[in-house]
Amino acid sequence: MDKFQAFRCFKEDKKIYGKLTEITLEDLDKGDLIVEAKYSSVNFKDALGATGKGHIFKKWPINGGIDVSGIVLESKSPSFKKGDLVLVTGCGLGEAHDGGYSKFVRISSEWAIPIPKNLSLEESMIFGTAGFTAGICLHRMEVNDQTPEKGPIAVTGASGGVGSFGVMMMAKKGYEVVAISGKESSHDYLKQLGASKVVSLEKLELGSRPLEKGKFGGAIDNLGGEALAKLLAHISPWGNVASVGLAAHHGLQSTVMPFILRGVSMLGISSANCPMDLRKKIWDRIASELKPETISNMVHKKIKLEDLPTAFEDILNRKVQGRIIVEI
Ligand SMILES: NC(=O)c1ccc[n+]([C@@H]2O[C@H](COP(=O)([O-])OP(=O)(O)OC[C@H]3O[C@@H](n4cnc5c(N)ncnc54)[C@H](OP(=O)(O)O)[C@@H]3O)[C@@H](O)[C@H]2O)c1
């Protein structure tokens, strides 16, 4: 096969950079499926990896892109045949294995999810890791007895990818949602997604005592650090906090009080290594009860591979509302 384009990341003398590169199938990591990629997306993790701001990549050089959707071109697995539509999120893609920012992707069939009915290749990447992760949050919270009666759900980093889907999905399931966003310009957008209130973290004036007034029935937290610590103290009895991200800080300094005096649970959300049976269950829910009438309003921008460096800067500089989709 001829050469094709991929956004490949390199490390030279401790300097990390990514660039559009011509490669062949021989350059790709091994796997029993070759997929012709149609769409990918830009996640916070993709930006951390390609800019070197986070230690994401486990090998060099590597094609970035933790998400991909496309058409099976060649299969050595009995589970898939040429022409099948598939998606992959996480599973080491764009982290330990050449990822989705490439015209062709070679993967393990164990990572591939058949595109669910009622979802297009493009829609699957509008959701991508962000939508899938928000789906895990909702699912784990429900499994741990979250109900709308326990009170509103706070969503931090609300205008981002996970945040947008968190707001939309919780509202769709009947929860009152308080979207916490630092972007004044995103208030209308978040209300359209279903938030009943949009407020900045500063204006919420959360306290720093071990236990504070129970303001929220639960939370989806994309920030970590101080925001997460303060939120925990404001969760009402037996509520759940889904810990998703570290957009503000990876640290957490808290006390055991919310856990031992209020029965609050902190649920770990790790989408990249989510077990396959749960993965399929979440994608089925995404394609049915969690799919909004329209998701095009969640697309910040549709870009090409060559636009990735700008997209990485935008996402790290907090300039993105919703999702950046990569058309391959
Ligand atoms: N655990 C998992 O499996 C998993 C999966 C996906 C993502 N993540 C993590 O979850 C977080 C969100 O990911 P994403 O892809 O949705 O990213 P994103 O689209 O960039 O959204 C992050 C949002 O967080 C807020 N934010 C960003 N930097 C901030 C800062 N320094 N201080 C305070 N707020 C800040 C911004 O929202 P506002 O402007 O609205 O405040 C931003 O839009 C990231 O930390 C990512 O690594 C984890």
The ligand as a MOL file (V3000), in Angstrom:
LIG
                    3D

  0  0  0     0  0            999 V3000
M  V30 BEGIN CTAB
M  V30 COUNTS 48 52 0 0 0
M  V30 BEGIN ATOM
M  V30 1 N -10.8980 9.3820 33.8750 0
M  V30 2 C -11.0960 9.2500 32.5710 0
M  V30 3 O -11.3090 8.1690 32.0330 0
M  V30 4 C -11.0990 10.4850 31.7330 0
M  V30 5 C -11.6690 10.4900 30.4560 0
M  V30 6 C -11.7260 11.7070 29.7470 0
M  V30 7 C -11.1670 12.8450 30.2980 0
M  V30 8 N -10.5720 12.7820 31.5150 0 CHG=1
M  V30 9 C -10.0440 13.9780 32.1700 0
M  V30 10 O -11.1670 14.7900 32.4560 0
M  V30 11 C -10.8370 16.1700 32.2800 0
M  V30 12 C -11.7440 16.7590 31.2090 0
M  V30 13 O -11.4110 16.1700 29.9490 0
M  V30 14 P -12.0090 16.7540 28.5890 0
M  V30 15 O -11.4670 15.9270 27.4950 0
M  V30 16 O -13.4670 16.9430 28.7620 0 CHG=-1
M  V30 17 O -11.2680 18.1860 28.5580 0
M  V30 18 P -11.7730 19.5870 28.0160 0
M  V30 19 O -12.7400 19.3820 26.9010 0
M  V30 20 O -10.5750 20.4030 27.7950 0
M  V30 21 O -12.5930 20.1650 29.2620 0
M  V30 22 C -11.9560 20.5440 30.4470 0
M  V30 23 C -12.7200 21.7130 31.0500 0
M  V30 24 O -12.2430 21.9170 32.3650 0
M  V30 25 C -12.1570 23.3260 32.6550 0
M  V30 26 N -10.7410 23.6450 32.8820 0
M  V30 27 C -9.6970 23.4270 32.0620 0
M  V30 28 N -8.5500 23.8170 32.6170 0
M  V30 29 C -8.8710 24.2740 33.8350 0
M  V30 30 C -8.1200 24.8220 34.9090 0
M  V30 31 N -6.7970 24.9590 34.8320 0
M  V30 32 N -8.7770 25.2100 36.0290 0
M  V30 33 C -10.1150 25.0680 36.1140 0
M  V30 34 N -10.8840 24.5640 35.1180 0
M  V30 35 C -10.2650 24.1690 34.0010 0
M  V30 36 C -12.7180 24.0360 31.4300 0
M  V30 37 O -14.1240 24.1530 31.6280 0
M  V30 38 P -14.8410 25.5540 31.9740 0
M  V30 39 O -14.1390 26.5800 31.1540 0
M  V30 40 O -16.2690 25.3270 31.5830 0
M  V30 41 O -14.6760 25.7760 33.4290 0
M  V30 42 C -12.4790 23.0270 30.3180 0
M  V30 43 O -13.3530 23.2240 29.2420 0
M  V30 44 C -9.3540 16.1750 31.9380 0
M  V30 45 O -8.6110 16.3100 33.1130 0
M  V30 46 C -9.1170 14.8030 31.3260 0
M  V30 47 O -7.7730 14.4140 31.4360 0
M  V30 48 C -10.5280 11.6310 32.2350 0
M  V30 END ATOM
M  V30 BEGIN BOND
M  V30 1 1 1 2
M  V30 2 2 2 3
M  V30 3 1 2 4
M  V30 4 1 4 5
M  V30 5 2 4 48
M  V30 6 2 5 6
M  V30 7 1 6 7
M  V30 8 2 7 8
M  V30 9 1 8 9
M  V30 10 1 8 48
M  V30 11 1 9 10
M  V30 12 1 9 46
M  V30 13 1 10 11
M  V30 14 1 11 12
M  V30 15 1 11 44
M  V30 16 1 12 13
M  V30 17 1 13 14
M  V30 18 2 14 15
M  V30 19 1 14 16
M  V30 20 1 14 17
M  V30 21 1 17 18
M  V30 22 2 18 19
M  V30 23 1 18 20
M  V30 24 1 18 21
M  V30 25 1 21 22
M  V30 26 1 22 23
M  V30 27 1 23 24
M  V30 28 1 23 42
M  V30 29 1 24 25
M  V30 30 1 25 26
M  V30 31 1 25 36
M  V30 32 1 26 27
M  V30 33 1 26 35
M  V30 34 2 27 28
M  V30 35 1 28 29
M  V30 36 1 29 30
M  V30 37 2 29 35
M  V30 38 1 30 31
M  V30 39 2 30 32
M  V30 40 1 32 33
M  V30 41 2 33 34
M  V30 42 1 34 35
M  V30 43 1 36 37
M  V30 44 1 36 42
M  V30 45 1 37 38
M  V30 46 2 38 39
M  V30 47 1 38 40
M  V30 48 1 38 41
M  V30 49 1 42 43
M  V30 50 1 44 45
M  V30 51 1 44 46
M  V30 52 1 46 47
M  V30 END BOND
M  V30 END CTAB
M  END
